[in-house]
Amino acid sequence: MDEEEEEDSILDFGVGDNTDSIALGSNNLAHLYIDAESKFDEGEYEVALMRYLQVFDGSREVVDWQEKRLTDLLADIAALADVYEPALQTLIIMRDEREDELLKASNDLNRIHEWAALNRQLDRERTLTVYFKLKEEGEKYAEALSLIRIVESSRLLAKGLYAELDKATLEHLQQKLEQYETDLLTPKLAVDASEEEQEEALESAMEAMVAAALELFEAAAALKEGDIGRQTMNKYLSYDQPNSYAKLIAAAKKAKNSIWIDGLEKLSEDHQEDSA
């Protein structure tokens, strides 16, 4: 197969982004997703890829699928790419389309989310590499850079890149925690979910909320946002997690906030005395 024919075979899978497509309902998406997984298991890779792409495009406006489409779904396509080369080429084309838009100063948050999610499957470091290149260009990419900081807030914190954080990033982390709190209070469970599945969903929601609170506290410590830090600390302690004080102290140390470290160590000592 020559290069032109090979490209045609890749593009036939519907790589072109159908932004005008009508969002499918959650039930239809679930059935398509199950069918994609079945076709993958049965070795019908071409059909599996087509189904995965239908779910990806069709779920763009479906609230319940926003996280799953950028994590589990893309991870499934990446797994398919390990055994089926056109799936890898599809992911690359999808990523490059969104990156081209970004380089043209596109400020579409959803597309930037997709671009970063695709990079997590293809080349995890690429997002921040591009971010710092765009930063060198100055004001032209100011809004796009702000959106990337929001999308990659967890990554910036993990790498200790606190100088890249700003008020918008902090607000995003606050909203993220509030959403996880809402999800825990009103979990979205399938009607036919078993008791075990319900327990797993609640445990997962709790873990996500605890992690989000610790991220927000670390960011507040780095930016020296006392009110937000105090509120988040109290929330985190109310979750009654093991070694809560030690984890908060570790976050403050990572953020190099010596005042908060001293305060937390004193609170920890007082708590131990009260518990004795």
Backbone as CSV, one residue per row, in Angstrom:
resi,resn,N_x,N_y,N_z,CA_x,CA_y,CA_z,C_x,C_y,C_z
1,MET,0.858,-1.210,0.000,0.000,0.000,0.000,0.877,1.238,0.000
2,ASP,0.632,2.175,-0.987,1.464,3.368,-1.015,0.975,4.358,0.040
3,GLU,1.746,5.465,0.183,1.479,6.425,1.268,0.097,7.046,1.147
4,GLU,-0.325,7.362,-0.129,-1.622,8.010,-0.322,-2.758,7.068,0.054
5,GLU,-2.630,5.781,-0.345,-3.656,4.802,-0.012,-3.731,4.572,1.484
6,GLU,-2.553,4.546,2.135,-2.524,4.331,3.579,-3.221,5.476,4.309
7,GLU,-2.994,6.716,3.839,-3.636,7.872,4.465,-5.147,7.785,4.299
8,ASP,-5.604,7.379,3.103,-7.036,7.253,2.865,-7.656,6.225,3.798
9,SER,-6.930,5.114,4.029,-7.485,4.069,4.895,-7.633,4.554,6.319
10,ILE,-6.751,5.473,6.730,-6.839,6.024,8.087,-7.996,7.004,8.175
11,LEU,-8.083,7.895,7.197,-9.101,8.940,7.243,-10.509,8.376,7.072
12,ASP,-10.618,7.174,6.511,-11.928,6.560,6.346,-12.595,6.234,7.680
13,PHE,-11.829,6.230,8.761,-12.393,5.861,10.058,-13.110,7.018,10.728
14,GLY,-13.295,8.114,10.042,-14.032,9.220,10.629,-13.203,10.061,11.559
15,VAL,-11.911,10.208,11.249,-11.036,10.999,12.102,-11.439,12.456,12.098
16,GLY,-11.888,12.945,10.935,-12.310,14.335,10.860,-13.336,14.617,11.932
17,ASP,-13.125,15.668,12.697,-13.985,15.933,13.848,-15.335,16.456,13.402
18,ASN,-16.386,15.754,13.782,-17.731,16.145,13.386,-18.355,17.000,14.473
19,THR,-17.968,18.269,14.507,-18.442,19.145,15.575,-19.911,19.478,15.437
20,ASP,-20.489,19.220,14.272,-21.894,19.506,14.073,-22.777,18.292,14.363
21,SER,-22.163,17.166,14.773,-22.945,15.963,15.002,-23.851,16.140,16.210
22,ILE,-25.010,15.482,16.162,-25.958,15.557,17.266,-25.490,14.612,18.369
23,ALA,-25.478,15.116,19.601,-25.035,14.303,20.726,-25.979,13.118,20.891
24,LEU,-25.407,11.947,21.101,-26.204,10.752,21.337,-26.624,10.716,22.798
25,GLY,-27.717,10.032,23.080,-28.144,9.880,24.463,-27.221,8.946,25.212
26,SER,-27.243,9.026,26.544,-26.351,8.212,27.367,-26.534,6.724,27.114
27,ASN,-27.797,6.277,26.938,-28.044,4.848,26.705,-27.458,4.393,25.377
28,ASN,-27.640,5.204,24.326,-27.073,4.856,23.023,-25.552,4.817,23.082
29,LEU,-24.974,5.771,23.788,-23.517,5.799,23.940,-23.029,4.562,24.671
30,ALA,-23.735,4.190,25.715,-23.339,3.009,26.492,-23.372,1.755,25.632
31,HIS,-24.414,1.626,24.796,-24.509,0.457,23.922,-23.398,0.450,22.877
32,LEU,-23.121,1.619,22.305,-22.026,1.713,21.340,-20.684,1.360,21.976
33,TYR,-20.507,1.828,23.202,-19.250,1.586,23.924,-19.072,0.098,24.201
34,ILE,-20.138,-0.545,24.643,-20.089,-1.989,24.902,-19.795,-2.738,23.613
35,ASP,-20.420,-2.297,22.516,-20.189,-2.943,21.223,-18.738,-2.762,20.790
36,ALA,-18.187,-1.575,21.021,-16.782,-1.324,20.671,-15.862,-2.270,21.433
37,GLU,-16.121,-2.432,22.723,-15.288,-3.317,23.538,-15.399,-4.768,23.074
38,SER,-16.624,-5.163,22.707,-16.830,-6.525,22.212,-16.075,-6.759,20.907
39,LYS,-16.179,-5.784,20.012,-15.486,-5.917,18.725,-13.971,-5.950,18.930
40,PHE,-13.489,-5.179,19.886,-12.058,-5.195,20.215,-11.655,-6.594,20.679
41,ASP,-12.412,-7.157,21.606,-12.111,-8.487,22.153,-12.176,-9.572,21.077
42,GLU,-13.062,-9.351,20.111,-13.239,-10.349,19.047,-12.251,-10.172,17.900
43,GLY,-11.397,-9.141,18.001,-10.395,-8.918,16.970,-10.900,-8.160,15.767
44,GLU,-12.114,-7.617,15.839,-12.650,-6.812,14.741,-12.239,-5.355,14.979
45,TYR,-10.970,-5.098,14.768,-10.375,-3.837,15.182,-10.906,-2.623,14.420
46,GLU,-11.142,-2.781,13.135,-11.625,-1.643,12.350,-12.990,-1.181,12.859
47,VAL,-13.879,-2.127,13.093,-15.212,-1.776,13.593,-15.106,-1.202,15.008
48,ALA,-14.238,-1.791,15.825,-14.057,-1.296,17.195,-13.637,0.166,17.182
49,LEU,-12.691,0.497,16.303,-12.221,1.885,16.216,-13.353,2.812,15.784
50,MET,-14.116,2.393,14.801,-15.239,3.214,14.340,-16.230,3.458,15.473
51,ARG,-16.521,2.429,16.263,-17.468,2.575,17.378,-16.891,3.517,18.439
52,TYR,-15.639,3.350,18.770,-15.015,4.232,19.768,-15.101,5.693,19.327
53,LEU,-14.852,5.935,18.043,-14.891,7.308,17.539,-16.314,7.860,17.534
54,GLN,-17.281,6.993,17.262,-18.674,7.424,17.343,-19.017,7.862,18.764
55,VAL,-18.548,7.101,19.737,-18.812,7.447,21.135,-18.101,8.753,21.499
56,PHE,-16.855,8.893,21.051,-16.090,10.097,21.376,-16.775,11.345,20.826
57,ASP,-17.156,11.296,19.561,-17.816,12.456,18.939,-19.216,12.673,19.505
58,GLY,-19.956,11.593,19.687,-21.339,11.698,20.129,-21.508,12.102,21.580
59,SER,-20.450,11.950,22.379,-20.543,12.255,23.812,-20.062,13.659,24.155
60,ARG,-19.672,14.425,23.145,-19.071,15.742,23.395,-19.986,16.654,24.210
61,GLU,-21.283,16.580,23.999,-22.219,17.458,24.702,-22.994,16.741,25.807
62,VAL,-22.609,15.503,26.103,-23.329,14.719,27.115,-22.600,14.837,28.451
63,VAL,-23.243,15.466,29.415,-22.603,15.793,30.695,-22.027,14.564,31.383
64,ASP,-22.804,13.486,31.422,-22.373,12.288,32.150,-21.115,11.653,31.571
65,TRP,-20.762,12.021,30.351,-19.628,11.385,29.676,-18.386,12.271,29.625
66,GLN,-18.450,13.459,30.180,-17.354,14.409,29.991,-16.016,13.893,30.525
67,GLU,-16.016,13.283,31.668,-14.756,12.763,32.215,-14.369,11.454,31.548
68,LYS,-15.337,10.567,31.378,-15.049,9.235,30.839,-14.508,9.296,29.416
69,ARG,-15.037,10.204,28.589,-14.620,10.259,27.185,-13.155,10.686,27.063
70,LEU,-12.649,11.449,28.036,-11.274,11.939,27.975,-10.299,11.064,28.756
71,THR,-10.825,10.065,29.442,-9.952,9.169,30.221,-10.103,7.728,29.727
72,ASP,-11.149,7.051,30.184,-11.326,5.634,29.852,-11.449,5.401,28.353
73,LEU,-12.234,6.225,27.686,-12.465,6.010,26.255,-11.182,6.177,25.448
74,LEU,-10.447,7.263,25.693,-9.186,7.456,24.965,-8.161,6.399,25.343
75,ALA,-8.191,5.948,26.600,-7.280,4.873,27.018,-7.600,3.578,26.266
76,ASP,-8.883,3.325,26.014,-9.277,2.138,25.246,-8.777,2.226,23.802
77,ILE,-8.895,3.423,23.217,-8.390,3.594,21.847,-6.871,3.425,21.823
78,ALA,-6.197,3.910,22.858,-4.745,3.747,22.948,-4.374,2.274,23.087
79,ALA,-5.185,1.528,23.840,-4.939,0.086,23.961,-5.136,-0.597,22.618
80,LEU,-6.154,-0.168,21.882,-6.370,-0.702,20.538,-5.186,-0.358,19.637
81,ALA,-4.609,0.823,19.828,-3.469,1.260,19.023,-2.248,0.367,19.220
82,ASP,-2.176,-0.331,20.341,-1.047,-1.232,20.585,-1.053,-2.426,19.638
83,VAL,-2.250,-2.755,19.136,-2.354,-3.929,18.260,-2.864,-3.580,16.864
84,TYR,-3.238,-2.297,16.688,-3.850,-1.899,15.410,-3.329,-0.519,15.045
85,GLU,-2.393,-0.472,14.115,-1.695,0.759,13.746,-2.626,1.912,13.351
86,PRO,-3.707,1.655,12.579,-4.592,2.778,12.227,-5.175,3.503,13.439
87,ALA,-5.338,2.805,14.553,-5.848,3.460,15.761,-4.828,4.466,16.285
88,LEU,-3.551,4.106,16.219,-2.497,5.030,16.641,-2.469,6.251,15.733
89,GLN,-2.532,6.018,14.431,-2.526,7.131,13.484,-3.741,8.039,13.693
90,THR,-4.868,7.439,14.041,-6.078,8.209,14.313,-5.873,9.142,15.502
91,LEU,-5.317,8.615,16.579,-5.056,9.435,17.765,-4.117,10.590,17.434
92,ILE,-3.088,10.300,16.650,-2.117,11.340,16.287,-2.786,12.430,15.463
93,ILE,-3.612,12.032,14.496,-4.308,13.011,13.661,-5.256,13.859,14.508
94,MET,-5.983,13.218,15.406,-6.894,13.949,16.299,-6.118,14.963,17.136
95,ARG,-4.979,14.541,17.676,-4.155,15.434,18.490,-3.617,16.592,17.660
96,ASP,-3.107,16.276,16.477,-2.507,17.310,15.638,-3.536,18.339,15.160
97,GLU,-4.764,17.887,14.889,-5.816,18.826,14.495,-6.047,19.862,15.594
98,ARG,-6.120,19.398,16.822,-6.381,20.296,17.950,-5.171,21.178,18.254
99,GLU,-3.981,20.633,18.050,-2.784,21.432,18.289,-2.651,22.532,17.233
100,ASP,-3.000,22.225,16.003,-2.977,23.248,14.949,-3.920,24.395,15.302
101,GLU,-5.096,24.052,15.821,-6.051,25.087,16.238,-5.451,25.944,17.353
102,LEU,-4.788,25.297,18.286,-4.176,26.002,19.414,-3.099,26.964,18.926
103,LEU,-2.289,26.527,17.992,-1.214,27.363,17.462,-1.751,28.553,16.668
104,LYS,-3.016,28.438,16.253,-3.673,29.568,15.585,-4.411,30.439,16.593
105,ALA,-4.055,30.270,17.869,-4.627,31.066,18.973,-6.100,30.774,19.205
106,SER,-6.508,29.512,18.978,-7.868,29.109,19.310,-7.999,29.022,20.823
107,ASN,-9.136,29.496,21.354,-9.325,29.503,22.804,-10.554,28.703,23.204
108,ASP,-10.726,27.563,22.565,-11.859,26.682,22.850,-11.448,25.717,23.967
109,LEU,-12.030,25.896,25.155,-11.637,25.084,26.307,-11.851,23.601,26.064
110,ASN,-12.962,23.229,25.435,-13.239,21.818,25.195,-12.190,21.191,24.281
111,ARG,-11.784,21.926,23.248,-10.777,21.392,22.323,-9.411,21.287,23.002
112,ILE,-9.109,22.239,23.874,-7.848,22.168,24.612,-7.869,21.000,25.584
113,HIS,-9.031,20.764,26.210,-9.185,19.583,27.062,-8.898,18.310,26.267
114,GLU,-9.468,18.228,25.073,-9.273,17.042,24.241,-7.816,16.903,23.825
115,TRP,-7.199,18.001,23.454,-5.787,17.990,23.050,-4.902,17.471,24.181
116,ALA,-5.098,17.978,25.368,-4.294,17.543,26.515,-4.562,16.079,26.838
117,ALA,-5.824,15.656,26.741,-6.170,14.265,27.024,-5.533,13.325,26.006
118,LEU,-5.510,13.731,24.750,-4.852,12.926,23.717,-3.353,12.839,23.982
119,ASN,-2.762,13.933,24.431,-1.341,13.919,24.765,-1.039,12.957,25.907
120,ARG,-1.968,12.811,26.834,-1.739,11.887,27.961,-1.614,10.453,27.468
121,GLN,-2.235,10.165,26.341,-2.137,8.821,25.770,-0.940,8.677,24.829
122,LEU,-0.533,9.766,24.215,0.513,9.703,23.190,1.885,10.166,23.680
123,ASP,1.901,11.277,24.397,3.167,11.880,24.837,2.855,12.842,25.975
124,ARG,2.924,12.359,27.191,2.444,13.106,28.354,3.137,14.453,28.523
125,GLU,4.398,14.545,28.124,5.145,15.789,28.330,4.850,16.846,27.270
126,ARG,4.186,16.455,26.202,3.999,17.368,25.072,3.181,18.604,25.451
127,THR,2.173,18.429,26.295,1.297,19.555,26.633,2.079,20.690,27.270
128,LEU,2.884,20.375,28.276,3.646,21.433,28.941,4.786,21.939,28.062
129,THR,5.338,21.072,27.222,6.373,21.525,26.293,5.812,22.597,25.355
130,VAL,4.627,22.332,24.798,3.976,23.310,23.927,3.592,24.550,24.727
131,TYR,3.115,24.352,25.944,2.727,25.473,26.807,3.876,26.467,26.963
132,PHE,5.064,25.971,27.286,6.196,26.875,27.511,6.680,27.515,26.206
133,LYS,6.519,26.830,25.087,6.856,27.443,23.801,5.899,28.593,23.490
134,LEU,4.613,28.370,23.755,3.625,29.420,23.522,3.842,30.596,24.463
135,LYS,4.292,30.304,25.651,4.529,31.357,26.639,5.605,32.326,26.157
136,GLU,6.558,31.805,25.409,7.630,32.645,24.871,7.110,33.633,23.821
137,GLU,5.925,33.337,23.266,5.361,34.198,22.215,4.686,35.446,22.766
138,GLY,4.479,35.505,24.080,3.896,36.701,24.678,2.381,36.706,24.697
139,GLU,1.797,37.901,24.567,0.372,38.106,24.774,-0.515,37.391,23.754
140,LYS,0.014,37.055,22.624,-0.785,36.414,21.572,-1.530,35.195,22.094
141,TYR,-0.876,34.449,22.980,-1.456,33.199,23.479,-1.905,33.304,24.939
142,ALA,-2.089,34.508,25.446,-2.397,34.692,26.869,-3.624,33.895,27.306
143,GLU,-4.709,33.991,26.537,-5.937,33.290,26.921,-5.782,31.782,26.793
144,ALA,-5.139,31.340,25.728,-4.912,29.907,25.547,-4.050,29.347,26.675
145,LEU,-3.035,30.097,27.078,-2.166,29.660,28.181,-2.950,29.536,29.473
146,SER,-3.855,30.475,29.716,-4.686,30.413,30.919,-5.544,29.152,30.913
147,LEU,-6.090,28.803,29.749,-6.905,27.600,29.640,-6.068,26.336,29.837
148,ILE,-4.848,26.332,29.313,-3.974,25.173,29.504,-3.637,25.012,30.984
149,ARG,-3.421,26.129,31.678,-3.139,26.051,33.118,-4.310,25.408,33.870
150,ILE,-5.515,25.730,33.455,-6.692,25.122,34.076,-6.738,23.624,33.788
151,VAL,-6.564,23.272,32.530,-6.636,21.870,32.114,-5.537,21.040,32.764
152,GLU,-4.353,21.618,32.899,-3.194,20.892,33.413,-2.846,21.283,34.848
153,SER,-3.807,21.782,35.608,-3.533,22.238,36.974,-2.925,21.132,37.837
154,SER,-3.449,19.925,37.727,-2.913,18.810,38.524,-1.463,18.516,38.148
155,ARG,-1.185,18.590,36.861,0.173,18.331,36.374,1.149,19.410,36.858
156,LEU,0.707,20.662,36.836,1.548,21.762,37.312,1.870,21.589,38.791
157,LEU,0.875,21.177,39.564,1.096,20.944,40.988,2.030,19.760,41.215
158,ALA,1.806,18.689,40.487,2.641,17.494,40.642,4.105,17.803,40.359
159,LYS,4.347,18.685,39.394,5.713,19.048,39.036,6.257,20.211,39.865
160,GLY,5.431,20.766,40.756,5.883,21.888,41.579,6.091,23.166,40.792
161,LEU,5.353,23.325,39.693,5.497,24.522,38.853,4.535,25.608,39.356
162,TYR,4.745,26.032,40.582,3.821,26.955,41.237,3.821,28.347,40.594
163,ALA,4.913,28.716,39.957,4.974,30.034,39.311,3.977,30.143,38.166
164,GLU,3.506,29.003,37.675,2.545,29.011,36.571,1.108,29.134,37.058
165,LEU,0.878,28.989,38.353,-0.479,29.066,38.881,-0.942,30.514,38.934
166,ASP,-2.233,30.718,38.784,-2.797,32.061,38.902,-4.178,31.959,39.541
167,LYS,-4.863,33.092,39.649,-6.171,33.124,40.291,-7.169,32.218,39.573
168,ALA,-7.120,32.222,38.237,-8.057,31.398,37.469,-7.830,29.914,37.760
169,THR,-6.573,29.517,37.907,-6.258,28.125,38.231,-6.823,27.766,39.591
170,LEU,-6.648,28.672,40.539,-7.135,28.438,41.894,-8.662,28.328,41.901
171,GLU,-9.330,29.196,41.165,-10.792,29.143,41.073,-11.248,27.819,40.463
172,HIS,-10.510,27.346,39.463,-10.827,26.058,38.845,-10.712,24.933,39.873
173,LEU,-9.658,24.951,40.666,-9.467,23.913,41.672,-10.573,23.958,42.730
174,GLN,-11.035,25.158,43.074,-12.157,25.293,44.003,-13.430,24.693,43.407
175,GLN,-13.695,25.009,42.153,-14.882,24.482,41.491,-14.809,22.963,41.352
176,LYS,-13.623,22.469,41.103,-13.408,21.030,40.975,-13.756,20.326,42.287
177,LEU,-13.298,20.876,43.404,-13.596,20.295,44.708,-15.096,20.358,44.987
178,GLU,-15.721,21.494,44.695,-17.159,21.641,44.920,-17.943,20.625,44.094
179,GLN,-17.494,20.355,42.866,-18.175,19.382,42.021,-18.057,17.985,42.600
180,TYR,-16.869,17.637,43.093,-16.691,16.316,43.699,-17.536,16.172,44.956
181,GLU,-17.674,17.246,45.719,-18.533,17.210,46.907,-19.987,16.961,46.504
182,THR,-20.415,17.628,45.432,-21.775,17.433,44.926,-21.967,16.004,44.441
183,ASP,-20.974,15.484,43.721,-21.055,14.121,43.195,-21.169,13.107,44.332
184,LEU,-20.493,13.389,45.436,-20.533,12.457,46.563,-21.898,12.490,47.250
185,LEU,-22.481,13.689,47.336,-23.784,13.828,47.988,-24.914,13.289,47.113
186,THR,-24.763,13.466,45.799,-25.794,12.987,44.866,-25.128,12.153,43.767
187,PRO,-24.631,10.962,44.133,-23.923,10.134,43.147,-24.825,9.706,41.996
188,LYS,-24.245,9.685,40.788,-24.987,9.268,39.607,-24.730,7.782,39.387
189,LEU,-25.665,6.982,39.843,-25.519,5.538,39.760,-26.548,4.967,38.790
190,ALA,-26.139,3.921,38.106,-27.073,3.241,37.213,-28.221,2.660,38.033
191,VAL,-29.393,2.662,37.446,-30.581,2.176,38.153,-30.391,0.740,38.608
192,ASP,-29.728,-0.057,37.782,-29.553,-1.480,38.106,-28.203,-1.769,38.751
193,ALA,-27.543,-0.740,39.298,-26.226,-0.945,39.924,-26.358,-1.841,41.150
194,SER,-25.441,-2.791,41.276,-25.447,-3.686,42.429,-24.947,-2.942,43.660
195,GLU,-25.132,-3.540,44.821,-24.666,-2.915,46.055,-23.147,-2.721,46.025
196,GLU,-22.451,-3.708,45.471,-20.992,-3.609,45.368,-20.582,-2.467,44.445
197,GLU,-21.286,-2.325,43.326,-20.991,-1.242,42.380,-21.273,0.114,43.003
198,GLN,-22.336,0.196,43.796,-22.660,1.443,44.478,-21.568,1.812,45.471
199,GLU,-21.086,0.829,46.220,-20.027,1.072,47.199,-18.742,1.511,46.508
200,GLU,-18.422,0.868,45.385,-17.220,1.232,44.636,-17.325,2.655,44.094
201,ALA,-18.518,3.029,43.606,-18.721,4.374,43.068,-18.562,5.422,44.162
202,LEU,-19.111,5.152,45.328,-19.000,6.094,46.443,-17.554,6.197,46.931
203,GLU,-16.864,5.069,46.965,-15.454,5.071,47.381,-14.611,5.865,46.393
204,SER,-14.880,5.685,45.112,-14.149,6.420,44.081,-14.412,7.914,44.184
205,ALA,-15.679,8.286,44.435,-16.034,9.702,44.575,-15.349,10.318,45.783
206,MET,-15.256,9.552,46.877,-14.603,10.041,48.086,-13.111,10.252,47.839
207,GLU,-12.479,9.299,47.171,-11.046,9.411,46.872,-10.773,10.636,45.998
208,ALA,-11.634,10.873,45.010,-11.468,12.022,44.119,-11.614,13.326,44.891
209,MET,-12.586,13.379,45.798,-12.813,14.588,46.582,-11.632,14.875,47.510
210,VAL,-11.125,13.848,48.172,-9.984,14.017,49.083,-8.757,14.502,48.326
211,ALA,-8.501,13.904,47.156,-7.344,14.306,46.342,-7.493,15.747,45.862
212,ALA,-8.713,16.125,45.473,-8.956,17.492,45.003,-8.741,18.502,46.120
213,ALA,-9.147,18.162,47.333,-8.963,19.062,48.469,-7.485,19.270,48.765
214,LEU,-6.718,18.203,48.693,-5.281,18.313,48.966,-4.590,19.138,47.883
215,GLU,-5.021,18.982,46.627,-4.478,19.795,45.534,-4.773,21.277,45.762
216,LEU,-6.009,21.569,46.124,-6.406,22.960,46.351,-5.617,23.557,47.511
217,PHE,-5.418,22.777,48.562,-4.654,23.266,49.707,-3.208,23.558,49.305
218,GLU,-2.609,22.680,48.526,-1.230,22.878,48.074,-1.113,24.140,47.220
219,ALA,-2.083,24.330,46.319,-2.071,25.524,45.466,-2.244,26.792,46.311
220,ALA,-3.131,26.742,47.290,-3.349,27.900,48.165,-2.094,28.201,48.976
221,ALA,-1.404,27.158,49.405,-0.157,27.344,50.154,0.906,27.999,49.276
222,ALA,0.980,27.562,48.027,1.978,28.110,47.107,1.687,29.577,46.800
223,LEU,0.406,29.918,46.663,0.016,31.287,46.331,-0.235,32.143,47.574
224,LYS,-0.066,31.497,48.743,-0.262,32.196,50.034,-1.663,32.815,50.137
225,GLU,-2.644,32.023,49.748,-4.044,32.435,49.846,-4.609,31.892,51.160
226,GLY,-4.492,32.696,52.207,-4.808,32.234,53.550,-6.244,31.789,53.760
227,ASP,-7.206,32.581,53.281,-8.613,32.227,53.497,-8.976,30.906,52.828
228,ILE,-8.536,30.758,51.585,-8.826,29.519,50.853,-8.118,28.345,51.521
229,GLY,-6.883,28.560,51.932,-6.130,27.504,52.593,-6.792,27.063,53.887
230,ARG,-7.259,28.026,54.677,-7.897,27.712,55.966,-9.191,26.923,55.748
231,GLN,-10.009,27.396,54.806,-11.264,26.702,54.518,-11.017,25.278,54.024
232,THR,-10.033,25.142,53.138,-9.742,23.830,52.562,-9.155,22.900,53.613
233,MET,-8.308,23.438,54.487,-7.743,22.637,55.565,-8.862,22.073,56.446
234,ASN,-9.808,22.921,56.816,-10.909,22.469,57.670,-11.761,21.411,56.975
235,LYS,-11.982,21.608,55.678,-12.721,20.603,54.919,-11.973,19.274,54.917
236,TYR,-10.679,19.361,54.633,-9.877,18.141,54.535,-9.869,17.386,55.863
237,LEU,-9.718,18.116,56.956,-9.716,17.476,58.269,-11.074,16.855,58.584
238,SER,-12.143,17.465,58.086,-13.484,16.929,58.344,-13.725,15.611,57.617
239,TYR,-12.921,15.326,56.595,-13.080,14.067,55.876,-12.600,12.875,56.706
240,ASP,-11.868,13.181,57.796,-11.416,12.151,58.739,-10.600,11.055,58.041
241,GLN,-9.615,11.496,57.269,-8.740,10.568,56.563,-7.511,10.225,57.413
242,PRO,-6.904,9.059,57.203,-5.685,8.698,57.956,-4.558,9.701,57.691
243,ASN,-3.826,10.037,58.723,-2.648,10.918,58.610,-2.972,12.261,57.953
244,SER,-4.128,12.817,58.292,-4.558,14.063,57.660,-3.562,15.193,57.875
245,TYR,-3.124,15.375,59.104,-2.205,16.469,59.396,-0.872,16.267,58.677
246,ALA,-0.392,15.044,58.659,0.881,14.757,57.996,0.810,15.082,56.508
247,LYS,-0.333,14.789,55.887,-0.486,15.054,54.447,-0.591,16.550,54.171
248,LEU,-1.273,17.272,55.046,-1.352,18.720,54.893,0.015,19.368,55.080
249,ILE,0.759,18.888,56.074,2.111,19.410,56.311,3.009,19.124,55.106
250,ALA,2.884,17.916,54.546,3.692,17.554,53.376,3.363,18.469,52.186
251,ALA,2.085,18.801,52.024,1.678,19.693,50.935,2.252,21.092,51.139
252,ALA,2.210,21.588,52.396,2.769,22.910,52.699,4.282,22.929,52.502
253,LYS,4.944,21.821,52.845,6.395,21.732,52.646,6.722,21.743,51.161
254,LYS,5.949,21.005,50.378,6.178,20.968,48.937,6.023,22.363,48.341
255,ALA,5.061,23.125,48.866,4.820,24.488,48.396,5.764,25.504,49.030
256,LYS,6.622,25.023,49.942,7.625,25.870,50.599,6.993,27.062,51.345
257,ASN,5.909,26.754,52.064,5.244,27.781,52.866,5.553,27.508,54.336
258,SER,6.631,28.105,54.829,7.125,27.798,56.174,6.145,28.216,57.268
259,ILE,5.418,29.311,57.058,4.461,29.769,58.072,3.348,28.746,58.245
260,TRP,2.847,28.245,57.145,1.784,27.239,57.221,2.311,25.934,57.816
261,ILE,3.552,25.590,57.518,4.145,24.375,58.089,4.161,24.475,59.610
262,ASP,4.650,25.611,60.121,4.724,25.812,61.578,3.330,25.740,62.198
263,GLY,2.366,26.394,61.568,1.002,26.398,62.095,0.386,25.014,62.111
264,LEU,0.592,24.262,61.055,0.035,22.908,60.971,0.688,21.965,61.976
265,GLU,1.993,22.115,62.157,2.677,21.274,63.132,2.157,21.541,64.543
266,LYS,1.879,22.806,64.844,1.309,23.150,66.151,-0.103,22.570,66.293
267,LEU,-0.920,22.702,65.254,-2.263,22.132,65.282,-2.216,20.611,65.455
268,SER,-1.270,19.984,64.783,-1.125,18.533,64.884,-0.771,18.115,66.303
269,GLU,0.138,18.860,66.928,0.521,18.560,68.318,-0.680,18.724,69.255
270,ASP,-1.435,19.805,69.070,-2.614,20.040,69.906,-3.645,18.929,69.718
271,HIS,-3.796,18.493,68.474,-4.774,17.419,68.182,-4.345,16.117,68.865
272,GLN,-3.059,15.827,68.826,-2.574,14.597,69.464,-2.776,14.645,70.979
273,GLU,-2.561,15.828,71.556,-2.762,15.967,73.004,-4.227,15.799,73.370
274,ASP,-5.121,16.374,72.555,-6.543,16.264,72.823,-7.035,14.839,72.665
275,SER,-6.367,14.082,71.767,-6.793,12.701,71.504,-6.230,11.721,72.517
276,ALA,-5.191,12.168,73.262,-4.534,11.264,74.209,-5.435,10.935,75.395
